[in-house]
Amino acid sequence: MPESLSDKDRRIDRRTRDMAQEAKLDSDLGSMVPPRWRGSTVIVVLLTVMTLVVMLASIFF
């Protein structure tokens, strides 16, 4: 008696899920917490913005 399509699909889906878990690819991206900015990143961004402000100020004044 042949398998129904849904049984075959479930088996393939289960095998794919098992392989993803084994490869550590099964993390849910929606539940991940976004990375926080480190102090060094904030300093670099502030220095870049300040440099742009100084450059624009020197052009107009």
Secondary structure, DSSP 8 states (H G I E B T S, - for coil): ----HHHHHHHHHHHHHHHHHHTT----GGG-------HHHHHHHHHHHHHHHHHHHHHH-
